[in-house]
Structure formats: structure tokens, C-alpha cells
């Protein structure tokens, strides 16, 4: 029997999509998240739709509210090699 290697499933997501996914996982509406961090709901929408750049300071604030590291938002496609994850 020939050994096989399973394929890697990858989905490319944008910065805005990562914000939306994490917000939805936290079961927050855009309005709730906006109120939580003190920015307009329209800004959350603009970030999620790629019309506004996230920026490092805003990423820190959003990451705190979404219970994740800012790098998760800023670099959504970054892959950490298994060797260095330990």
C-alpha cells in the first residue's frame, strides 16, 4: 500500500475577513464591537470590507476586544512552521 500525505486545506482571508470571523465567533454584532472599543460601527464595517486599513494601534484595541493576539488580525495568512511552534 502506497503511503499518502493528506492535503493542506487553506483558505486565504483578508485582514477585514479575519476581523469579521473573530467578531462573529465572539457572537458580537458590529454595533456591539464598536461600542465595546469606542469607535463608530461604520468604521468596523469599513475595516471588515477593506475600505479602511486596520493599522497597528487599532489592531491592538480590536485584538483585546476579540481575545486574540494582534498578529492574528494583522497577518491572517501567516503560517508558523510546526518546529517553531513548540
Number of C-alpha atoms within 10 A of each C-alpha: 3 3 5 6 5 6 6 6 5 7 7 10 13 17 22 22 17 19 26 21 14 19 20 13 10 13 11 15 14 19 14 13 20 19 12 13 13 10 13 13 16 12 15 23 18 14 19 21 16 14 12 13 15 21 11 13 10 14 20 18 14 24 20 13 16 19 11 13 13 19 13 16 25 21 13 17 15 10 7 8 8 7 6 6 6 5
